[in-house]
Amino acid sequence: AGDLPAEWQLRLFCARLAHQLCEVAQSSPLVLCLEDLHWADAVSLQWLRYLCRKSGAAPLLILCTYRPEELLLQRRQKGRPDLAGTMLDLCGSPQGQHLELKGLAETETRALVYTRLNRAELGEELLEDLHRESGGVPLFVLQYLELLVERGVLRENEQLWTEEQG
């Protein structure tokens, strides 16, 4: 296949990869998780569309995550891969389904903070800021907490977490 143009070599590779995934799924159900699809290039999105068309009845679950706000940004920028079009194609197919995960409510964010920092005494302003800055995304809430601990904003003293006043 070395004498084929690069574009055809890429298409052949994508077709073989899709075929192999479907074969593996036939012998044992398979989950393919593609995270942060908003960073995918055009070739990857084309391959994903191809895989979805070719997977047919194979026991293959394709789970894709992306940030919805990136769809709006991509529509405004020329030359960006068509993630919105890809998601419309996939969700419009018989096997496609769109699930929107929302961030935690403020009370749920507080519960996560208190679960993570047992016996915490934190100010209202800090908790509100934490919820707003994280968007209620649990991973971001935990990352912000780690950052606040690393920077000394939150300290543990005798198993009681408090804000450092300074």
VOMI-454993 format. One record per residue (C-alpha): x, y, z. Coordinates in steps of 0.25 Angstrom, whole numbers, plus 5000, padded with zeros to 4 digits. Example, Ala and Ser with C-alpha at 12.3 -4.5 7.8 and 13.67 -1.06 7.14 Angstrom:
<atoms>
504949825031 505549965029 
</atoms>
This chain:
<atoms>
500050005000 501250095000 501050134986 499650194989 499450344991 499550385006 498050415007 497750275002 498650215012 497950285023 496650235018 497050095017 497650105031 496350165037 495550055030 496449945035 496449995049 494850005049 494749865043 495749815054 494949885065 493649825060 494249685059 494749695074 493349735078 492749615071 493549525080 493349605093 492549735095 493349855094 493249995099 494050105092 494250235100 494650355093 494850475103 494950625100 494450605085 494450755084 496050745082 495850635071 496350665057 495550655044 496150515041 495750465054 494350515053 494250455039 494750325045 493750325056 492550345046 493150235037 493250145050 491750175054 491250145040 492050015039 491849955053 490449915050 489949805059 491349785066 491249795081 492049925081 491750045090 492450165086 492350275097 492850415093 493050535102 493150675098 492850815104 491650875098 492151015099 493250965089 492250945079 491851095079 493351135078 493651035067 492451095058 493051225059 494451185055 494751155040 495651035038 495250955051 494750815049 493150795049 492950745062 491450795062 491150725049 491850595054 490950595067 489750625059 490050505050 490350415061 489150455070 488250445058 488650305055 487750195060 488750155070 489150295074 488750355087 489050495093 489250505108 489550635114 490150635127 490050765135 490850815146 490550795161 489550885168 490250975178 489650895189 490250765183 491650835181 491650875196 491250725199 492450685191 493350785197 492950735211 493050595207 494450615202 494950705214 494350635226 494050735237 494250855228 493850995233 493851085220 493351215218 492151245209 492851325199 493951215197 492851115195 492051205185 493351235177 493751085177 492351055171 492451165161 493851145156 493650995155 492351005148 491950885157 492750785150 493150685161 494550665155 494850815155 494250835169 495350735174 496450795166 496150935171 496150875185 497450815183 498050945177 497451025190 498150925199 499450925191 499451085191 499151085206 497851145205 497251025212 497950965224 497650845232 497850855247 497450745257 496650685246 495850815244 495950885230 495951035230 496251155222 497551215224 497251365228 498351455223 
</atoms>
